[in-house]
């Protein structure tokens, strides 16, 4: 069972976008679970959030909180 579902993540990120100031940046990391599985709804989440007039891109990182988490989602308002 997932700790938090897709709707929770969508609402949480939408709230971060809402309160971010213009040209603000939101970084979402990790994009994998603690069992090293990739977040299964990432493409859907990015597609849905794209309608918020924000720029999004996946960026690589050397930081390894979770060993398989090699990227973060960068969102610019």
Backbone as CSV, one residue per row, in Angstrom:
resi,resn,N_x,N_y,N_z,CA_x,CA_y,CA_z,C_x,C_y,C_z
1,UNK,0.840,-1.186,0.000,0.000,0.000,0.000,0.882,1.246,0.000
2,UNK,0.525,2.222,-0.809,1.298,3.457,-0.891,1.087,4.297,0.353
3,UNK,2.162,4.954,0.781,2.049,5.834,1.937,1.166,7.035,1.610
4,UNK,1.394,7.628,0.443,0.591,8.751,-0.036,0.221,8.461,-1.490
5,UNK,-1.017,8.739,-1.856,-1.448,8.427,-3.211,-1.210,9.602,-4.167
6,UNK,-1.546,9.364,-5.429,-1.341,10.359,-6.481,-2.058,11.671,-6.162
7,UNK,-3.303,11.605,-5.719,-4.064,12.828,-5.424,-3.401,13.650,-4.327
8,UNK,-2.852,12.981,-3.321,-2.137,13.696,-2.259,-0.949,14.445,-2.849
9,UNK,-0.153,13.758,-3.670,1.019,14.398,-4.262,0.621,15.573,-5.155
10,UNK,-0.403,15.389,-5.961,-0.859,16.451,-6.848,-1.315,17.675,-6.044
11,UNK,-2.113,17.464,-5.024,-2.588,18.582,-4.191,-1.440,19.270,-3.474
12,UNK,-0.492,18.495,-2.959,0.646,19.070,-2.230,1.516,19.930,-3.149
13,UNK,1.811,19.432,-4.341,2.649,20.199,-5.267,1.900,21.414,-5.788
14,UNK,0.614,21.280,-6.049,-0.180,22.449,-6.457,-0.160,23.534,-5.378
15,UNK,-0.186,23.146,-4.133,-0.125,24.123,-3.039,1.251,24.784,-2.995
16,UNK,2.304,24.017,-3.211,3.648,24.601,-3.262,3.752,25.605,-4.406
17,UNK,3.175,25.262,-5.547,3.177,26.184,-6.684,2.370,27.435,-6.342
18,UNK,1.244,27.262,-5.717,0.379,28.403,-5.385,1.099,29.402,-4.486
19,UNK,1.824,28.915,-3.487,2.442,29.830,-2.522,3.838,30.310,-2.933
20,UNK,4.408,29.700,-3.970,5.721,30.146,-4.444,5.587,31.501,-5.114
21,UNK,6.574,32.354,-4.895,6.519,33.651,-5.561,6.950,33.518,-7.010
22,UNK,6.672,34.528,-7.789,7.041,34.521,-9.212,8.539,34.286,-9.333
23,UNK,8.932,33.441,-10.254,10.315,33.019,-10.479,10.852,32.135,-9.357
24,UNK,9.972,31.702,-8.455,10.386,30.784,-7.397,10.631,29.387,-7.947
25,UNK,11.432,28.604,-7.213,11.788,27.257,-7.633,11.366,26.263,-6.562
26,UNK,10.772,25.173,-7.000,10.390,24.064,-6.124,11.159,22.852,-6.616
27,UNK,11.810,22.155,-5.693,12.557,20.947,-6.065,11.967,19.762,-5.324
28,UNK,11.606,18.735,-6.071,11.008,17.530,-5.495,12.030,16.402,-5.581
29,UNK,12.419,15.881,-4.417,13.401,14.799,-4.334,13.121,14.025,-3.060
30,UNK,13.198,12.735,-3.063,13.524,11.828,-4.156,12.291,11.521,-4.997
31,UNK,12.527,10.988,-6.162,11.456,10.568,-7.067,11.323,9.052,-7.077
32,UNK,11.895,8.420,-6.070,11.810,6.970,-5.897,11.389,6.672,-4.470
33,UNK,10.873,5.464,-4.273,10.512,5.032,-2.927,11.722,4.455,-2.209
34,UNK,11.530,4.090,-0.951,12.629,3.559,-0.158,13.040,2.150,-0.564
35,UNK,12.243,1.526,-1.423,12.604,0.212,-1.963,13.194,0.370,-3.361
36,UNK,13.645,1.572,-3.671,14.301,1.912,-4.939,13.402,1.817,-6.161
37,UNK,12.080,1.822,-5.973,11.161,1.793,-7.111,10.861,3.229,-7.554
38,UNK,10.865,3.491,-8.861,10.542,4.834,-9.343,9.080,5.169,-9.061
39,UNK,8.812,6.468,-8.861,7.437,6.907,-8.639,6.630,6.582,-9.893
40,UNK,5.609,5.740,-9.790,4.927,5.228,-10.987,4.088,6.259,-11.743
41,UNK,3.759,7.377,-11.124,2.879,8.361,-11.761,3.604,9.640,-12.152
42,UNK,4.923,9.592,-12.256,5.696,10.806,-12.518,5.304,11.458,-13.845
43,UNK,5.201,10.697,-14.911,4.828,11.276,-16.209,3.447,11.914,-16.156
44,UNK,2.519,11.240,-15.521,1.152,11.778,-15.388,1.155,13.053,-14.546
45,UNK,1.935,13.047,-13.474,2.032,14.212,-12.597,2.600,15.410,-13.358
46,UNK,3.665,15.193,-14.111,4.280,16.275,-14.887,3.298,16.805,-15.930
47,UNK,2.594,15.920,-16.607,1.618,16.343,-17.622,0.512,17.185,-16.984
48,UNK,-0.002,16.755,-15.852,-1.073,17.487,-15.171,-0.587,18.839,-14.656
49,UNK,0.592,18.869,-14.074,1.117,20.114,-13.516,1.510,21.118,-14.591
50,UNK,1.762,20.647,-15.791,2.151,21.541,-16.889,1.075,22.574,-17.191
51,UNK,-0.155,22.299,-16.838,-1.244,23.241,-17.094,-1.233,24.415,-16.117
52,UNK,-0.291,24.437,-15.166,-0.212,25.506,-14.158,0.701,26.657,-14.565
53,UNK,1.075,26.731,-15.838,1.989,27.780,-16.297,3.299,27.775,-15.529
54,UNK,3.871,26.595,-15.355,5.167,26.446,-14.714,6.105,25.706,-15.668
55,UNK,7.394,25.917,-15.481,8.397,25.176,-16.243,8.851,24.004,-15.391
56,UNK,8.915,22.824,-15.978,9.341,21.641,-15.238,10.392,20.891,-16.022
57,UNK,11.366,20.374,-15.279,12.358,19.515,-15.916,12.948,18.580,-14.866
58,UNK,13.340,17.419,-15.344,14.054,16.475,-14.498,15.533,16.816,-14.588
59,UNK,16.175,16.940,-13.432,17.598,17.259,-13.401,18.324,16.172,-12.629
60,UNK,19.523,15.867,-13.072,20.312,14.856,-12.371,20.952,15.475,-11.129
61,UNK,21.248,14.617,-10.169,21.876,15.063,-8.927,22.880,14.021,-8.462
62,UNK,23.911,14.485,-7.799,24.894,13.587,-7.183,24.498,13.239,-5.757
63,UNK,23.539,13.970,-5.193,23.049,13.704,-3.845,22.316,12.365,-3.842
64,UNK,22.556,11.541,-2.837,21.936,10.216,-2.797,21.338,9.916,-1.425
65,UNK,20.197,10.536,-1.126,19.439,10.176,0.073,18.906,8.758,-0.076
66,UNK,18.429,8.469,-1.258,18.020,7.119,-1.653,18.968,6.729,-2.788
67,UNK,19.696,5.612,-2.683,20.726,5.281,-3.668,20.276,5.325,-5.125
68,UNK,19.052,4.925,-5.426,18.604,4.912,-6.819,17.987,6.240,-7.267
69,UNK,17.914,7.221,-6.379,17.318,8.519,-6.710,18.378,9.410,-7.354
70,UNK,18.449,9.372,-8.661,19.487,10.083,-9.398,19.015,11.411,-9.980
71,UNK,17.708,11.701,-9.866,17.137,12.913,-10.443,16.161,13.579,-9.460
72,UNK,15.931,14.863,-9.690,14.889,15.569,-8.960,14.042,16.329,-9.968
73,UNK,12.837,16.662,-9.551,11.933,17.439,-10.399,12.093,18.899,-10.033
74,UNK,12.495,19.709,-10.991,12.686,21.142,-10.802,11.488,21.863,-11.399
75,UNK,10.798,22.641,-10.582,9.608,23.365,-11.023,9.863,24.849,-10.820
76,UNK,9.762,25.622,-11.888,9.945,27.079,-11.799,8.624,27.745,-12.119
77,UNK,8.202,28.616,-11.212,6.938,29.323,-11.398,7.138,30.551,-12.254
